[in-house]
Every structure is written in C-alpha cells, then in structure tokens.
Amino acid sequence: MRYGFCHLAIAPLRKENNERAEMISQLIFGDSFKIIQELEDKIQIENFEDQYIGWVDKKQVIGISKTDYYAYNQTPKLLVTQAITHIIQTNIDTNQKIIYPIYLGSQLVGEKFQIGNILFQVLEPKHISRPKINIHSLITIALKYISTPYLWGGKSLYGIDCSGFTQMSYKQIGVNLLRDAKDQVTQGEDVRAIDLAEKGDLCFFSNSEGKITHVGIYIGNNQIIHSSGQVRIDPIDSNGIIPEHSSTYTHQLNKIKRYL
C-alpha cells in the first residue's frame, strides 16, 4: 500500500506510531494520502490536501492504487453540507454492504463512485453539493460549527481546534488552507489593520514571544468566530479578543490575512 483513502467518518492522525501518542490532526471521509512509512499496524502518511504528516492505524483506512489516487485528486469535489449524512460502502468482490455516517465537510467525487474494490453511494444526495467560492457561503458554513467543543487536532462538528475550524470552513468553499495557524499565516495577503478587515479575513494571534498560537474568522462589526473552549463569537479590536463582560484580553492580535 503506497497510497490510501479514508473511508471512515473520522480517523485520528497521531504524532507518533502508537495509540497513546498526541493526536495532531484528523483524516475525515474523502481524504487521500501518500504513504511515507509502513509498519505492521501503523502507517505514516502525507495528506494530499495540506501535506500534513502523521501516523494512522491501518485498520482505519484503505489502500488504493496510484491510478485511483491521481484520478480522484484531479476530479472536482462535492462536499457534505449537513451535520451528518450516510453512505453505503459495497465491496464489489464479496458484495458486503455497510452503511457509514459521514459528516459536514467530507468530500466525494459524486453521488456514486468507486475506488479500488469499494463502491460508495450517498443515501441522501441532497446533502451534498459543489463548493461556492464566496464570503456569504464561508460565513454560513462557519456558523454551522457554533458551540462545537474545542479538541486539539480536531476537524469535525464533534470537536475542532482553531486552525482545524478555519481550514474546514475554507475547504467547504473550495479554498485549501494549510493545517496549522503558524502555516496558514504564510498564505494569503496582508491586511494592515482591523479597521480594514473584511468578512472572511483570518485574524492571527500570538503569545508573548510573538509565536502564532491562535486563529479565527472575522465576520464584520468587530466580531470574530473562533474555536476557544468551543466555537464562539467574540468582540475583537486592534489589540485582540476581549470577551463581553470581561476587561481582559484573551488573545493578542498579531496579523490579519485575506484569501479571497
């Protein structure tokens, strides 16, 4: 197996090759990857979308051919637009059928498609659509994550971190961001001040050493939506985020970037 595909709703991507290692990200249904190393029960992979590297359990992914890998990644994607939908997976060799849930932001290449010996068919086609590259769609998608609990390495409605939130929101309008805030800040165009920010711009925040540690989406009217404890909306000014009914800044503004 030199290439693979995530056929489960979510699979943890870990820093090291054991189950107790830190979860640094997640694969979600529709992610494909190259295999860097292969051990007896774990593989180190590089995710196609963001070139993120980590370890995943072999049992949580399937191997695919080089031909399928490149064909899949050259095909325009559809995205799941609802919190949850379902997909039938049929093994064409054994005719075994299994129904799986898949979640908001999962990607597919059609209502029905085949990779290797697995046939995938979406049960609720109205729950998938092509991405719309505009600010309104971005904000609408971001708001779907409201109250999602913070989870280090998470990328789903069941737990998401700050850069996973911005990455998944942008992914669903057809814009690929890198995985971590420190890397997302290297993309896009600089916006000089919060007074010049527009809806959809990303605001980056730093610690006392100037290291980028947090990111959120500016939604206008001096407000930001971000994952901190949970996905929430807070006031923002030129210094940073200062929650309502508080006199203390929780995050110090470092930079603003524009991607659209």
Summary of the structure (lengths in Angstrom):
residues: 260
radius of gyration: 18.9
end to end distance: 37.3
largest distance: 63.3
contacts: 867
relative contact order: 0.13
helix: 16%
strand: 43%
